[in-house]
């Protein structure tokens, strides 16, 4: 009887030592850790064996781990957009209803080392080109012109110079009114507002119809 008891004690001691020194590698096993108070059950399958495992699981969930200045890790969630969202951003910025656009072309590309969607579409009243960043949906390039013969047909109302400035400010979120250089030009019967704006590494140039408030010439470029 004493011999059998000795065998059991020896086996339990071996199991305890093995668990203590190699338990962190026994993925899928369950053991009890004696904290001096109550035993704590830990399932090793719930714990990534290495930091790489944690990083892989985090990236699969759509996030990226970055090292902060303080040495702590900060989780930044991906904000990538798809083609449909990019097209919606471009249409909204141009003020074009979706049903007016045809011959739509969307391609993944890279400009200024930024992954973008290169978007082209046509309407009866003009052709439009946009570059929208895949990460975040920022417009980093735009070029379009509206045929001036369509201005009256498209509707709108007369705007003052300050109202025109407000329209441009709304088109470029974050820009302040004093950043917008704008003036009135008299070259034909309609006249026009012309101006430019530099903001957030972007340069914008535009022409607007005073009688309708329509921006009929718009160009936006990301500066290096």
N, C-alpha and C positions, 0 to 999 in steps of 0.2 A: 504494500500500500504506500509506504514512504517513498519507494523507488518510483512508483507511478506519479506521485505528487511532484517529485523532483523533476521528472521529465516534463510535466505541464508547466512548471515554473520556468524551466530553461527555455521552452518553446515560446512562452509569452514574452520573456525578456528579449529573445531574438527578434520577435515580431515588432516589439517596441522600438528597438534600436534601428531596425531596417526602415520602419516608417519615419523615424525622426530624421535620418540622413538621406533617404531616397524618396520620401513621400511626395516631394514636389515634382518628381518625374513620373509618378504613377497616375497619369491622366485618366480620369474615369473612376478612380477609386475613392472610397469614403473612409475617413479615419476620424478619431476622436483626439482632440488636443486638450491636455490637462493644463488649465490655467491657474490651478491652485484653488479654484472655487468650484465651478460646475464644468463638466466636460462640454466641449463645443464640437458639434459635428460639422465637418467641412467636406463638400463634394468637389474634388479637384477638377472635375469636368466643367465646372462653372467658371474656372479661373484660367485665363490665357496663360500658356506656359512661358511665353516670352512677350516682350514689348511689341515685336513684329506682329504677333497674333492680334493684339489689341488694335494696332494701327490698321491691319487688314479689315477687321470687323468694322472699325470706324469708317474707313473709306467706302466699304460696301453699303453703309447706311447713308452715304452722300455727304460726308464731312471730311475735313482735312485738319490735321493737327499741326499747329505752328508753335514754335518756341518763342515765347514773349520775352521782353527785355528783362523782366524780373526773374526769368528762369523757369516760370511756371508755364504749363501748356495751355494754350487757348484754342478752343474749338471754333472753327469758322465753317459754317454750312454753305454748301454749294448753292449758287443762285443761277445756274445755267438755264437758258431759255431754249425752247424749241422753235422750229421754223414758223409755226402758226403764230406764236407769240411775237416773234420778230416782225412778221408781216403786219400784225395788228398795231405794233408800235409805230411802224413806218406810215401806215395809213392814217393813224391818228395825228401824227406830227404834220403830215401833208394836208390834213383836213379833207381827205378823200373817202367817200363812202365805199365800203367793200364791194358793193354791187357795181360801182363805176370802174373798178380795176379789171383789166384783162391782160392776157399775155404775161402773166405773172411768172417770174423766174427767180428762184432762190437757190443760192449755192453757198457752201461753206468755203471760206477763204481766210487769208491772213493779210492784214495791212498794219504797218508800224509794229510788227511782231505781236499783234493782237488777233486772236481767233474771232472771226466775224461771220455774219451772214451778209452776203452781197445780194441785195434785193433790187429787182427791176420790175416795173409794171407800167402799163400804158392806160390812158383814159382818152376819151374823145377830145379833151381840152388840153392834154399835155402828157409828157413822158417824165417818169420819176426814177431816180436812182438813190438807193440808201445803203449805208453800211452800218450794221447794228452789231455791237459786241455780243458774243454768245454768253459771256459771263456778266450778268447784270442787266443787259438790254439797253446799254447806253448807245445813243446815235453818235457815231464817230465820223460820219461822212454823209453828205446829202447834196443832191444837185437836181433841180427841176425848174421847169418853166411852164407857165400857163399861157396858152395862146390868148393874146389880148382881145381878139374878136369874141371870146367867150365871157369876158368879164361881166358884161351886163346880164347875160343869160344865166350866169351862176348866182346872181343876186348879191345881196349885202346892202350896206348903208354907208353913207359918207362918214369919214372919220377925220378928226383933227390931227395935227401933228403929235400932240400928247397922247391921244387915243391910239395912234399908230405905234408909238413907243411902248404903250402898255400891251399891245398885241404881240410885239416882238418879245417883250419880257416874259409873257406867258408861254411863249414858244421855247424859251431857254430857261428852264427852272433854275433858280439860284442866282441868276444875273440881277443886278440892281439897275434902276432906270438911268443912273448917271453913267453907266458903262456903255450905253447905247448912243452912238453917234448917228444922227438922222437929220435930214434936211429935205426941203421941197424943191423939185426941179420942174421948170416950165419949158418943155420942148415941144409939146403938142397940145391939142385941145383938152386932153384929160389931165395932163400933169402927172407927177408921180412923187412918191417919197422914196428916197434912197438912203442907205446907211450901212453901217457895219458894227460889229460887236466882237470883242475878244474876251473869252471867259473860259476858265477851266481847260486850258491848252487847246481850245477850239477857236477858230476864226469864222465868223459868219458875215456874209454879205447878202443884201436883200434889196428888192424893189417892191413897193406896195402901191396899189391903186387907191387914190384918195376918195374916189366916188363909191367904192364898194368895200374897202378894207381888206381886199384880197391880196395876199402876197403872191405875185405872179412870177417872181424870180427869186430863187433861194439857193444859196450855196454855203455849205458847212464843211470845213476841213480840219482834221486833227493836225496840230503843229508838232514837229519833232522837237 
